[in-house]
Amino acid sequence: MKKNIILVFSLFLSITILSQNSREVTHQLSISVFDPDLKIANQLKTDEMINSKVDDYLFLLCDKGGPKLTGSLGLLRTDTIAMLEMQKLGLENVRIENAKTWERGGWELKKAYMAMTEPYYMHFYPAPVAWTDGTNGMLSDKVYYFSATTHEELEALNGYYTGKIVLMPDVMQYQINFNPLATIYTDKQLEEMEYQPINSPKSKIGMPTKNELLTYQEILDFLRNEKAAVIIHENGDFNVPVISFYAYRMGDPFSPCEINITLEHHGLMQRLIQNGEEVRLQVEIDVEFVNDENIYYVVGEITGIDPKLKDELVIIGAHLDGYPMNNGAGDNVTNCVGVLEAMRILKSLDIKSKRTIRMILWNGEEVGLHGSKGYVKKYVKDEYGNELCEYDKISAYYNADYGPGKFRGISTQNNLALELLFKEWAQPWHHLGFKTVIHRYFTSTDHIPFDEAGIPAFQFIQDPLEWGRASHRIMDFVDRLVPDNIRHNAIILAWFAYKTANMEEKFVRKE
């Protein structure tokens, strides 16, 4: 009998505990399931599926805008197109604003033609180095391969290469790559990104003594000083040259014409010359230097509605500038379109936020983050460390610039306090592949000036796709993009901007 009483009591106690746990679980679910922001999340996704303007924006900013080198007429044209689209959306305070002055000015490529005519005809695809001079008409001449390797040999060549077409030494060796041309991150790779070991800083190594052998830079400086007619670099593969820049300053003498060609064409000419064949080229490069000292960015915003918080800011941005000879599709029009589309979604749904949400399309990123640096020094913190008018107003800056792929997660930029918050915000988008939160310190793009000024600033993790074969090369066009990735990214940008703009407090800062 006693055992039966104990059994009944135990059963009653178990039912009571289960009932209590059930009520607790139901309470927890009610908090999650009936979170009003999940309705907003669903609206963002539905609107993007039905009303997306991603394809329209890609055409306008990429195909219609054309090449977008900083300081070029093409970039100013695209800035204007973006500004007009912001105005059509009904964004407030839309403008093209001066970020800063700089020393280089603009550079326009008017014509680029190059072909080998001896020992037989073959057309090459030249990529002139931006801010170097042209050829002043068609140049037809013999090609000289630079083979000197020591300083002693170099001194004997004074005056020899003046006015000549010079093929620089080879620096690349093609390796057959059996990996896929385009890649996305696997779940295992994303998990590995979350692990961040603590490494002690490496001790500094002293500067090496001057080597007897010539460096590539020493050869290049020599040929520039010698006023070679054309300097040809090996830079790129798959017959797709890489585009690069020369550090020109307005008022300086123009540096001789420099051209990048691929290792396939460079290797062909090098082998012919080394085997005793005479190689001749026809080259015509026509360029124009533009004396515009200004770097700009394009701004538009959705004004917040909270009387106390509407002057505070959440900023989303991407850089619009790029390179000559391509339209900058993957780097970085794809992410500019994502930012613009995020603002379109928020505006079209008339979603209200406490704080003002501002979008900025930067100029000058590829040549030194000049647009974002100029903005920070103008509004956030000056070069002397003085805090300016927006230092205490900006809650967060979200940047998009790590490739043309889908957002797979976000980095806290070593702001550990935000891990749980970002994981919570990522939860509704796990089914789309956005779920990873890491603490890596991402560099080399427009969130860095904000981060260095003490503002919480973040970069998303993006699938690389064909990043290595497209960015900074002559074939970066819309054809190589996946528009559905941009639609996905626009939803994430809109969501993070909305959630940040409606917090009771600004983000915790690392300082």
N, C-alpha and C positions, 0 to 999 in steps of 0.2 A: 504493500500500500504506500509506503513511504517513497519507493522508487517511482510509483505512478505519479505521486504529487510533484516530485522533482521533475519528472518528464514533462508534465503539463505546464509547470512553471517555466521551464526552459523554453518550451514551445511558444508560450505567451510572450516571453522576453524577446525571443527571436523575431516574432511577428511585429512586436512593438518597435524593435530596432530597424527592421526592414521598412516599416511604415514611415519611421522618422527619416531614414535615408532616402526613401522615395520622395518624401516631401522636399528634402534638401535638394535632390537632383532636379525635381520639377521646378523648384525655385531658381536653381542655377540656369536651367534651360530657358525659363521665362525671361531671364535677363538677356540671354544671348539671342534667342529666337525673335523676341519682340523689340530688339534694339532698333530704333527708328532709322538709324543710319544704314541698316541693311536694305531698307527700302530705297534709299538714295543710291546704294551700290547697284541695286537691280536696275534702277532708272538709267544710271550711267551706261551700263552694259547694253540695255535695250535700245537706247538712243543711238549708240554707236553702231549697232547691228542694222538699224533701220535708216538712219539719216546721215551716215558717215560722209564726210567731204574729203577724206584722205586722198583719194585719187585726184580730185580737183586741185588740192593744195600741192600735191607732188608736181602736177603739170605746171602750175604757176611759179613755184619757187625753184623748180629744177629746170624743166624744159624751156619755159618762157624766160626765166631769169638768166640762164646761161652761166658761163664761168664767173666765179665770185672771188677773185683774188682781192685781198685787202687793199683799199685805195683805188680800185679799178672802177670804171663806169658800170661794169656788169654788177658789181656788188651794190652800188648805189641804186641801180635799177631794181634789183631784187629787194633791197630795203624798202623801196617805194611800193612795190607790189605787196609786200607783207603788211605795210602800214595801211594800205587801202583795204585789204581783207580784214584787218582788225577793226577798222571803222565800219565796215559792212556788218560785222558781228554786233556792233553796238558797244564795244569796249570803250571805257572812259580814258581820258588823258592820253590818247594815242599820239605818238610823235616819233620822229627820228631825232635823236639827241646826240650831241657831240660828247664823246667820251674823253678824248684828250688829243693833243697834237703829238706827232711823231716825226722822226727824222727821214723816213724813207720815201714817202710819197707813193703815188700809184705807178702802175706799169701795165701797159696794154700790149698784147701780142696780136699783131696784124696779119702775119703770114709766117708759116713754117714749112719749108720744103727741103728735102735732103735725099739725094740718090747717088749711088755708086755708078760711075759711068765707065770705068776701066778697072779690071780687065773685062768686065761685062756689066750690063745694066741691072741694077737691083734697087728698088725703092725702099728707103728706110723711113721709120716713123720717128722724127726728132722731137724731143721735149726740151725746148730752150730753158735754161736756168733763169728764173724770174729775176728781174732787176740787173741782168747783164745786157750788153749792147747787142745790136743786130749786125748784119753783114754789109749794110749800105748797098743793097742790090744783090744780083746773082754773082756768086763766087764759084769759079771752076778751077780746081787746082789739085795738085798732088797731096797725098796724105803722108805725114811723117809720124812714125811710131816712136814715142819717147822711151828710150831704153837705158838711159844713164841711171846708175844706182848709187854713186858715191858723190860726196861734195866736190871732190877733186875733178871728177868728170863733168860736174855741173858748171864749174868755173870756166871750163874750156868751151862751153856752148854759148857764152854771152854773145847776143846778137844773131845767133843762128836761126832761131825760131820766129823772129819778128816777121809778121805778115803771113805766116804759114798756117796750114790746117794741121793740128797736132792731135794724135790719138794718145790719150793718157794710158799709163800702164793698167793691165787688167787687175781687178780686185775681187772678182767673183768666180766661182767654179760651180757649174750646174750639178746638182745632185738629184737623181731620180727620186721622186717622192711618191710613195705608195699609199699615203693617207688620202682621205677624201678631200676634194677641193673646198667644200663648204662643211662647217662643223657647228654643232650645237652642244651645249654642256650636258653631260650625263648627270644623273642623280648622284653618282659617286663623286664626280668632280665638284658638284655644288656642296656636298657634305665636306669634302676636303678643304674647300674655301673657308668653311666655318672655323677650322682649327687654326689658331694663330699662336705659335710658340713664342716665348719670350727670348729674344736673342740679345746677347751683349754686343755693343758696338765694336766693330773691328778697329784695330789700331791702324793709324795712318802710316803709309809707306812713303819714304822720302822720294823726291823727284829723281828720275833716272838721269844719269849723265848723258850728254849729247851723243847720239849714235853716229857712227861713221856712215851708215847707210841712209839714204834720203828717205824722208817720209813723204806720203802722198801730198800732204799740205805744203811741204817745202817745194815740191815740184810744181804744184798749182800756183803758189805765190810767185815762183820764178817765171812761169809762162805768162802770168798776168802782167808782171812788170816788163817783160819782154815785148808785150803787145802782140802776142800771137793773134792771127786773124780769127781762128775758131779753135776752141778747146773742147775735145769730145770725151765725155765720161762714160764708163760702163756702169749702168745703174738700171736694173730691172731684168726680168726674165719673161718667158712666155710671149716674147715680142711685145711686151707692154712696158714702156719706159716709166720710171719713177720721176716725179716732178720735184724740183728742189729750188731753193732760194739763195740769192747772194745778198750780203749785208750792205747794200748801197745806202749812202746818205745823200740827201738832196744837196746839190752844189759840188759834190765830188766829181772828178772825171769818170766817165763811164768805163766800166771794166769790160775787157774783150768778150765777145760772144762765146757763151758756153752752152753745150748741148748734152743732154743725157740720151743715150741709146741703150738698147738691151744687150745682154751678154751674148746673145746669138749673133747680132750684127757686129758687135765689137770683136768677138772672137773670129768671125769670118775675115775681117780686114786685118786683124793682127796676124793671123796665120798666113794670109797672102803676102803681106809685107815681109815677114820673117823668112819666107821661102823664096824671096827674090822677085816677087811680082810687084809691079807699080800699080798702086791704087789711086784712083782719082775720084773726087767727089764734086757734085754740084750742090751748093748750099745757098739758100736764101732765107734769111730770118729778118723780119721787119717788126720793129718794136717802137713803142712810144712811151716816154716817161711823163707822168702826170704830176704836176706840182700841187698836190692837195695834201696839206699837212694834217688833215683831220681824220680821226677814227670815230665811227658812230656805233650806235645800237638802236634797236627799234623797241618801243615800249607800248604796252597797253594793259589795262587793268579792269577788274570787276570790283567796285567799291563795296567795302563791308558795311553792314547795317547796324552794328552795335555802337551806340553813342560813345562808349568808353574805349572800344577796341578797334574801331574802323580805321584809325590812323596807323595801326600796326600792319605789318606786311608779311605775306608769304609769297615767295618769288619762285617761279619755275622758268627755266631758261635752257637755251642751246645756242651754239655758235652757227652763224649763217655763212661766214666767210669760208673760202676754200682755195682752190688752185686754178691756174690757167689750164686750158686744154681739156677740162672735164667740167661737168655741171654739179659736181659735189653731192651726188645722190646719197651715197652711204656715209659720207663724211662732209657735211653733217645735215643735209637737207632733211633726211629721214626723221631725225630727232626734232628739228625745227617744226616739221609738219605735226609731229606728235604733240608738241607744246601748243601749237595753234589749235589743233583739233581738241585738245583737252579744254581750252578756253571756250571753244564753240559749244561743246557739250554742256558745260556749266552755265553758259549764257542762254543757250536755247531752252534748257530745262528750268531756267529762272531759279536756280538753286542759290539760296541765300547763305551768306557766311558772315561771321562776326568781324573777321579781319578782311582787309583788302587783299585780293589775290592779283598779283602782277606777273605778266609774262615779259621776258626780255630776250630778243634775238641779238646775239653779240656779233660784232665785227672784230677782226684782229686776233682771234684765238690762235690761228695757225702760225702767226709770226710773233707770239709772245704774250698771249692772254691780254692784249692791250685794252680791249673793250671792257672786260670785267674788272681789270685792274683800275682803269680810269673811273668806272662807276664807284668802286669801293673808296678810292681816294677822294672822290667828289662828295659822297654822301655818308660813308660809313666810318672810315678812319684814314687820316691823311698820312703822308710819308713820315711825319714826326711822331706818329702814334696818338695824335689827338682824336678823341671820339667826336664824330660829327652827327648831323641831325637824324640819321636813320640807324645809328648804332643800337639804340635801345628799342627800336621799332620793329626790326626784322626778327621774326620768330624762326624762320628757316629758309634756306635756298636749296632747291632741288635741280640738279643738272642732268642733262641727257646728252652723252657724247662718247659712248664706248662701243661704237659699232652700229651696224644696221639691223641687228637681231632683236629678238623679243626680250623684254625685261624678265629676268628670272629671279631677281631679288634686289636687295639694296645693302649698301655698307653704311654703318653708323659713323664712319670716319673716326674710329676709335672713341666714340662717345658711348661708353658702356651703359650709361643710364637709359639709353633709348632702345635697348635690345628688346625688352618685353613689349614695349609699345609698338614697335615696328612689326614684331611677330603677330601681335593682335590685329594690326591693320592689314597684314598680308593674308590673314585667315580666309576672307571671302574669295580670294583669287587663287587658292591652291589648285582648284580644278583647271585653271588656265596655265599652271606651271610657275606661278609667282609665289615662292614660299621661303626663299633663303635670305637670312639676315646674317651678315658677317661684320667683323670689326676691322677690316683692312683699311689702311690709309691710302686711298686712291689719289693719284697725282696727275699733273700734266693737262688739266682742262679747267673750265671756268669756275668751278666751285672752290678752287684753291685760294684765290684772293679773299673770298669771304671767310673761309676757314682760318686763314692766317690773321684775319682781322678779329677773330673771336666769334664769328657768326656760325651757328650750326648749319653746315652745308654738306650735301650728300650727292653721291653718284650711284646710279643704278648698275646692276650686273646685267650685261647683255650678251646674248649668244653672238659669237664672232661671225658666223656664216663665212663669206669670202673676204673677210676683213683684210688679210694680208695680201690678197691679189687685186684689191680694188682701191683701197684708200691711198691717197696721194699719188695715184697713177692716172694715166690718160683715159682709162675706161670706166670711170666711176659715174655710171648713168642709171637712170630709173629702171632700166630693164633688169638690173641685178638685185632689185629690192623685192621684198615680200610685203605687200601692203597690209596684209592681215596682221603682221607683226606690229606695224605702226598703230593699227586700231587697238590692239591689246595695250600698247604702251600709253596711248592717249587716255585710256580708261584708268590705268594705274596713276598717271600724272594727275588727272582730275581728282581721283580719290584721295591721294596723299595731300594735295593742295587743300581740298575741302576739309579733311580731318584736322589738318594742322591749323587751318583758319578758324576752326570752331572750338579749339581747346580753351579751357578756362584760363590757363597760364601759357606763357611762351615756353619754348623748349628749354630744357636744362642745358647750360653751356659747359664746355669742357674746362674752362678756366677756373 
